[in-house]
Every structure is written in C-alpha cells, then in structure tokens.
Amino acid sequence: MRDAKTITVKILDKEYQVSCNANEVEELRQSANYVHDKMQEIKKSSSVVGLERLSVMVSLNIANDFLREKEKSISQKTFQDNNMQALNGKLEKALLRLKNKEN
C-alpha cells in the first residue's frame, strides 16, 4: 500500500489498528462507525451472545443490505436502459418523419 496510514478504530469498546491508503482514511472511519452502530443495534435487539456470533450476524445483515441495494441498482439501470431504448426509438421515428417531409 503506497502512502499507507495506520489509524485506530473503535468497535464495541475494542480498538483495532487498521492500515489504509491515506486518501481512504475518512471512508474507513465511516465504515468502522457503521459496523459499530450495527453491532450495537443487533446486540441491543437480540439475545446474540459472544463477539464472534455477533460479528457473523452483523456481517450477514450488512451483506443482505448490500445485496438488496445492488439488486435495486440493477433494476433501476434496467428501467433506465429500457426508457433510453424507447426514447431512441421515438427519436428515430421523429427524425424519419422529418426526413420524409423534406423529400
């Protein structure tokens, strides 16, 4: 890692030393805060015992959230692609009509 920087992040009262590129420090801090918040949320709302099990549950929840957002993004892209194709079709028809009027 070029321009590596080591920072300390705190998750559930435990500190971790993590290295990242200097230009990724803020994203890493935000990610650590997100993981911390998710762990707190699941710890408070369930009877999950043990840090390892809690970490697995949080990982599964975050992965599920990610996959849902990814699917939503794919659906939106498909919708946009379909709209673009429809608009291109309308534009081609309009240009063809215009060209026919000129002849």
Backbone as JSON Lines, residues from 0, in Angstrom:
{"i":0,"aa":"M","n":[0.85,-1.19,0.0],"ca":[0.0,0.0,0.0],"c":[0.88,1.24,0.0]}
{"i":1,"aa":"R","n":[0.76,2.01,-1.05],"ca":[1.52,3.25,-1.13],"c":[0.82,4.3,-0.3]}
{"i":2,"aa":"D","n":[1.58,5.17,0.34],"ca":[1.01,6.21,1.2],"c":[0.09,5.61,2.25]}
{"i":3,"aa":"A","n":[0.51,4.49,2.84],"ca":[-0.31,3.81,3.84],"c":[-0.33,4.61,5.13]}
{"i":4,"aa":"K","n":[-1.46,4.54,5.77],"ca":[-1.63,5.23,7.05],"c":[-2.32,4.25,7.99]}
{"i":5,"aa":"T","n":[-1.86,4.18,9.21],"ca":[-2.48,3.31,10.21],"c":[-3.32,4.18,11.13]}
{"i":6,"aa":"I","n":[-4.58,3.77,11.27],"ca":[-5.47,4.51,12.16],"c":[-6.06,3.54,13.18]}
{"i":7,"aa":"T","n":[-6.58,4.1,14.23],"ca":[-7.25,3.3,15.26],"c":[-8.74,3.5,15.13]}
{"i":8,"aa":"V","n":[-9.47,2.39,15.04],"ca":[-10.93,2.45,15.03],"c":[-11.43,1.69,16.25]}
{"i":9,"aa":"K","n":[-12.57,2.12,16.73],"ca":[-13.13,1.5,17.93],"c":[-14.48,0.89,17.58]}
{"i":10,"aa":"I","n":[-14.6,-0.39,17.85],"ca":[-15.85,-1.11,17.62],"c":[-16.18,-1.87,18.89]}
{"i":11,"aa":"L","n":[-17.33,-1.57,19.45],"ca":[-17.78,-2.2,20.7],"c":[-16.7,-2.15,21.78]}
{"i":12,"aa":"D","n":[-16.22,-0.98,22.06],"ca":[-15.25,-0.74,23.13],"c":[-13.91,-1.44,22.93]}
{"i":13,"aa":"K","n":[-13.66,-1.93,21.73],"ca":[-12.37,-2.55,21.44],"c":[-11.71,-1.77,20.32]}
{"i":14,"aa":"E","n":[-10.42,-1.48,20.49],"ca":[-9.69,-0.71,19.49],"c":[-8.94,-1.64,18.55]}
{"i":15,"aa":"Y","n":[-8.95,-1.25,17.27],"ca":[-8.27,-2.01,16.23],"c":[-7.37,-1.07,15.45]}
{"i":16,"aa":"Q","n":[-6.15,-1.51,15.17],"ca":[-5.23,-0.77,14.32],"c":[-5.45,-1.27,12.89]}
{"i":17,"aa":"V","n":[-5.76,-0.35,11.99],"ca":[-6.06,-0.72,10.61],"c":[-5.26,0.18,9.67]}
{"i":18,"aa":"S","n":[-4.67,-0.43,8.65],"ca":[-3.93,0.34,7.65],"c":[-4.79,0.54,6.42]}
{"i":19,"aa":"C","n":[-4.63,1.7,5.83],"ca":[-5.34,2.0,4.58],"c":[-4.55,3.07,3.84]}
{"i":20,"aa":"N","n":[-4.92,3.31,2.59],"ca":[-4.31,4.4,1.85],"c":[-4.67,5.71,2.53]}
{"i":21,"aa":"A","n":[-3.77,6.66,2.47],"ca":[-4.0,7.95,3.13],"c":[-5.28,8.63,2.65]}
{"i":22,"aa":"N","n":[-5.63,8.43,1.39],"ca":[-6.83,9.07,0.86],"c":[-8.12,8.3,1.17]}
{"i":23,"aa":"E","n":[-8.01,7.2,1.92],"ca":[-9.19,6.4,2.27],"c":[-9.51,6.42,3.76]}
{"i":24,"aa":"V","n":[-8.82,7.27,4.5],"ca":[-8.99,7.31,5.96],"c":[-10.43,7.61,6.35]}
{"i":25,"aa":"E","n":[-11.02,8.62,5.74],"ca":[-12.38,9.01,6.12],"c":[-13.38,7.9,5.83]}
{"i":26,"aa":"E","n":[-13.24,7.25,4.67],"ca":[-14.14,6.14,4.34],"c":[-13.98,5.0,5.34]}
{"i":27,"aa":"L","n":[-12.74,4.72,5.74],"ca":[-12.51,3.66,6.72],"c":[-13.15,4.01,8.06]}
{"i":28,"aa":"R","n":[-13.01,5.25,8.48],"ca":[-13.65,5.67,9.74],"c":[-15.17,5.54,9.65]}
{"i":29,"aa":"Q","n":[-15.74,5.95,8.52],"ca":[-17.19,5.83,8.34],"c":[-17.62,4.37,8.35]}
{"i":30,"aa":"S","n":[-16.83,3.52,7.72],"ca":[-17.14,2.09,7.7],"c":[-17.09,1.5,9.11]}
{"i":31,"aa":"A","n":[-16.06,1.87,9.85],"ca":[-15.94,1.37,11.22],"c":[-17.1,1.86,12.08]}
{"i":32,"aa":"N","n":[-17.49,3.11,11.92],"ca":[-18.64,3.64,12.66],"c":[-19.92,2.9,12.29]}
{"i":33,"aa":"Y","n":[-20.07,2.59,11.01],"ca":[-21.25,1.86,10.55],"c":[-21.29,0.47,11.18]}
{"i":34,"aa":"V","n":[-20.15,-0.23,11.15],"ca":[-20.08,-1.56,11.75],"c":[-20.36,-1.48,13.25]}
{"i":35,"aa":"H","n":[-19.78,-0.5,13.92],"ca":[-20.02,-0.31,15.35],"c":[-21.51,-0.11,15.63]}
{"i":36,"aa":"D","n":[-22.14,0.77,14.87],"ca":[-23.57,1.04,15.06],"c":[-24.41,-0.21,14.83]}
{"i":37,"aa":"K","n":[-24.09,-0.97,13.79],"ca":[-24.83,-2.2,13.5],"c":[-24.65,-3.22,14.62]}
{"i":38,"aa":"M","n":[-23.44,-3.32,15.14],"ca":[-23.18,-4.27,16.23],"c":[-23.95,-3.86,17.48]}
{"i":39,"aa":"Q","n":[-23.95,-2.57,17.77],"ca":[-24.72,-2.08,18.92],"c":[-26.21,-2.38,18.74]}
{"i":40,"aa":"E","n":[-26.71,-2.12,17.54],"ca":[-28.12,-2.33,17.23],"c":[-28.52,-3.8,17.43]}
{"i":41,"aa":"I","n":[-27.74,-4.71,16.88],"ca":[-28.07,-6.14,17.0],"c":[-27.85,-6.63,18.42]}
{"i":42,"aa":"K","n":[-26.84,-6.13,19.08],"ca":[-26.57,-6.52,20.47],"c":[-27.74,-6.14,21.37]}
{"i":43,"aa":"K","n":[-28.31,-4.95,21.14],"ca":[-29.42,-4.47,21.96],"c":[-30.74,-5.17,21.63]}
{"i":44,"aa":"S","n":[-30.93,-5.52,20.36],"ca":[-32.23,-6.03,19.94],"c":[-32.33,-7.55,19.88]}
{"i":45,"aa":"S","n":[-31.27,-8.26,20.24],"ca":[-31.33,-9.71,20.18],"c":[-30.61,-10.33,21.36]}
{"i":46,"aa":"S","n":[-30.7,-11.63,21.41],"ca":[-30.05,-12.34,22.51],"c":[-28.75,-12.99,22.04]}
{"i":47,"aa":"V","n":[-28.15,-12.44,20.99],"ca":[-26.9,-12.98,20.47],"c":[-25.82,-12.84,21.53]}
{"i":48,"aa":"V","n":[-25.16,-13.96,21.81],"ca":[-24.11,-13.97,22.83],"c":[-22.77,-14.25,22.15]}
{"i":49,"aa":"G","n":[-21.78,-13.53,22.54],"ca":[-20.43,-13.75,22.03],"c":[-20.1,-12.83,20.87]}
{"i":50,"aa":"L","n":[-18.89,-12.32,20.91],"ca":[-18.44,-11.38,19.89],"c":[-18.38,-12.02,18.51]}
{"i":51,"aa":"E","n":[-17.95,-13.27,18.45],"ca":[-17.84,-13.94,17.15],"c":[-19.22,-14.1,16.51]}
{"i":52,"aa":"R","n":[-20.18,-14.57,17.28],"ca":[-21.54,-14.75,16.74],"c":[-22.15,-13.4,16.36]}
{"i":53,"aa":"L","n":[-21.94,-12.4,17.2],"ca":[-22.43,-11.06,16.91],"c":[-21.81,-10.53,15.61]}
{"i":54,"aa":"S","n":[-20.52,-10.76,15.43],"ca":[-19.83,-10.32,14.21],"c":[-20.4,-11.02,12.98]}
{"i":55,"aa":"V","n":[-20.7,-12.31,13.1],"ca":[-21.28,-13.04,11.98],"c":[-22.67,-12.49,11.66]}
{"i":56,"aa":"M","n":[-23.48,-12.25,12.67],"ca":[-24.83,-11.71,12.45],"c":[-24.77,-10.34,11.78]}
{"i":57,"aa":"V","n":[-23.86,-9.5,12.24],"ca":[-23.71,-8.16,11.65],"c":[-23.23,-8.29,10.2]}
{"i":58,"aa":"S","n":[-22.28,-9.17,9.97],"ca":[-21.78,-9.37,8.6],"c":[-22.9,-9.82,7.67]}
{"i":59,"aa":"L","n":[-23.73,-10.74,8.14],"ca":[-24.86,-11.21,7.33],"c":[-25.85,-10.09,7.06]}
{"i":60,"aa":"N","n":[-26.13,-9.28,8.07],"ca":[-27.05,-8.16,7.89],"c":[-26.5,-7.14,6.9]}
{"i":61,"aa":"I","n":[-25.24,-6.81,7.03],"ca":[-24.62,-5.84,6.11],"c":[-24.6,-6.41,4.69]}
{"i":62,"aa":"A","n":[-24.26,-7.7,4.56],"ca":[-24.25,-8.32,3.23],"c":[-25.65,-8.32,2.63]}
{"i":63,"aa":"N","n":[-26.66,-8.6,3.45],"ca":[-28.04,-8.58,2.97],"c":[-28.44,-7.18,2.5]}
{"i":64,"aa":"D","n":[-28.1,-6.17,3.29],"ca":[-28.38,-4.78,2.9],"c":[-27.69,-4.44,1.57]}
{"i":65,"aa":"F","n":[-26.43,-4.85,1.46],"ca":[-25.67,-4.58,0.24],"c":[-26.32,-5.25,-0.97]}
{"i":66,"aa":"L","n":[-26.69,-6.52,-0.83],"ca":[-27.28,-7.25,-1.95],"c":[-28.63,-6.67,-2.35]}
{"i":67,"aa":"R","n":[-29.41,-6.22,-1.37],"ca":[-30.69,-5.57,-1.67],"c":[-30.47,-4.28,-2.46]}
{"i":68,"aa":"E","n":[-29.51,-3.48,-2.03],"ca":[-29.2,-2.23,-2.73],"c":[-28.65,-2.51,-4.13]}
{"i":69,"aa":"K","n":[-27.84,-3.55,-4.24],"ca":[-27.28,-3.92,-5.55],"c":[-28.41,-4.32,-6.49]}
{"i":70,"aa":"E","n":[-29.35,-5.12,-6.01],"ca":[-30.49,-5.54,-6.83],"c":[-31.34,-4.35,-7.24]}
{"i":71,"aa":"K","n":[-31.53,-3.43,-6.29],"ca":[-32.3,-2.22,-6.6],"c":[-31.59,-1.4,-7.68]}
{"i":72,"aa":"S","n":[-30.28,-1.31,-7.58],"ca":[-29.49,-0.57,-8.56],"c":[-29.59,-1.22,-9.94]}
{"i":73,"aa":"I","n":[-29.52,-2.54,-9.98],"ca":[-29.64,-3.26,-11.25],"c":[-31.02,-3.03,-11.86]}
{"i":74,"aa":"S","n":[-32.06,-3.07,-11.02],"ca":[-33.42,-2.84,-11.51],"c":[-33.56,-1.43,-12.07]}
{"i":75,"aa":"Q","n":[-32.99,-0.45,-11.36],"ca":[-33.07,0.93,-11.83],"c":[-32.32,1.1,-13.15]}
{"i":76,"aa":"K","n":[-31.16,0.45,-13.28],"ca":[-30.4,0.54,-14.52],"c":[-31.18,-0.09,-15.67]}
{"i":77,"aa":"T","n":[-31.8,-1.23,-15.42],"ca":[-32.61,-1.88,-16.45],"c":[-33.75,-0.98,-16.88]}
{"i":78,"aa":"F","n":[-34.41,-0.36,-15.9],"ca":[-35.51,0.57,-16.18],"c":[-35.01,1.74,-17.03]}
{"i":79,"aa":"Q","n":[-33.88,2.3,-16.65],"ca":[-33.31,3.43,-17.39],"c":[-32.9,3.01,-18.8]}
{"i":80,"aa":"D","n":[-32.31,1.82,-18.93],"ca":[-31.93,1.33,-20.26],"c":[-33.16,1.16,-21.15]}
{"i":81,"aa":"N","n":[-34.23,0.6,-20.59],"ca":[-35.46,0.42,-21.35],"c":[-36.04,1.76,-21.78]}
{"i":82,"aa":"N","n":[-36.02,2.74,-20.87],"ca":[-36.52,4.08,-21.21],"c":[-35.67,4.72,-22.31]}
{"i":83,"aa":"M","n":[-34.35,4.54,-22.22],"ca":[-33.47,5.1,-23.25],"c":[-33.75,4.47,-24.61]}
{"i":84,"aa":"Q","n":[-33.97,3.17,-24.62],"ca":[-34.28,2.49,-25.89],"c":[-35.6,3.01,-26.46]}
{"i":85,"aa":"A","n":[-36.59,3.19,-25.59],"ca":[-37.89,3.71,-26.05],"c":[-37.73,5.13,-26.59]}
{"i":86,"aa":"L","n":[-36.97,5.96,-25.89],"ca":[-36.74,7.33,-26.35],"c":[-35.97,7.35,-27.67]}
{"i":87,"aa":"N","n":[-34.97,6.48,-27.79],"ca":[-34.22,6.4,-29.05],"c":[-35.14,5.99,-30.2]}
{"i":88,"aa":"G","n":[-36.04,5.06,-29.93],"ca":[-36.99,4.64,-30.95],"c":[-37.88,5.79,-31.38]}
{"i":89,"aa":"K","n":[-38.39,6.55,-30.42],"ca":[-39.24,7.71,-30.73],"c":[-38.45,8.76,-31.52]}
{"i":90,"aa":"L","n":[-37.21,8.98,-31.11],"ca":[-36.37,9.96,-31.79],"c":[-36.1,9.54,-33.24]}
{"i":91,"aa":"E","n":[-35.8,8.27,-33.43],"ca":[-35.56,7.77,-34.78],"c":[-36.8,7.93,-35.66]}
{"i":92,"aa":"K","n":[-37.98,7.63,-35.1],"ca":[-39.23,7.8,-35.85],"c":[-39.46,9.26,-36.2]}
{"i":93,"aa":"A","n":[-39.22,10.15,-35.24],"ca":[-39.41,11.58,-35.47],"c":[-38.44,12.08,-36.55]}
{"i":94,"aa":"L","n":[-37.2,11.64,-36.48],"ca":[-36.22,12.04,-37.49],"c":[-36.59,11.5,-38.87]}
{"i":95,"aa":"L","n":[-37.11,10.29,-38.91],"ca":[-37.52,9.7,-40.18],"c":[-38.7,10.47,-40.77]}
{"i":96,"aa":"R","n":[-39.67,10.84,-39.92],"ca":[-40.82,11.65,-40.39],"c":[-40.33,12.99,-40.91]}
{"i":97,"aa":"L","n":[-39.42,13.61,-40.2],"ca":[-38.88,14.9,-40.62],"c":[-38.14,14.77,-41.96]}
{"i":98,"aa":"K","n":[-37.38,13.72,-42.09],"ca":[-36.65,13.49,-43.33],"c":[-37.62,13.26,-44.49]}
{"i":99,"aa":"N","n":[-38.7,12.5,-44.24],"ca":[-39.7,12.24,-45.28],"c":[-40.43,13.52,-45.68]}
{"i":100,"aa":"K","n":[-40.66,14.42,-44.74],"ca":[-41.32,15.7,-45.05],"c":[-40.43,16.56,-45.94]}
{"i":101,"aa":"E","n":[-39.12,16.47,-45.73],"ca":[-38.18,17.27,-46.52],"c":[-38.1,16.79,-47.96]}
{"i":102,"aa":"N","n":[-38.38,15.51,-48.17],"ca":[-38.28,14.95,-49.53],"c":[-39.54,15.15,-50.27]}
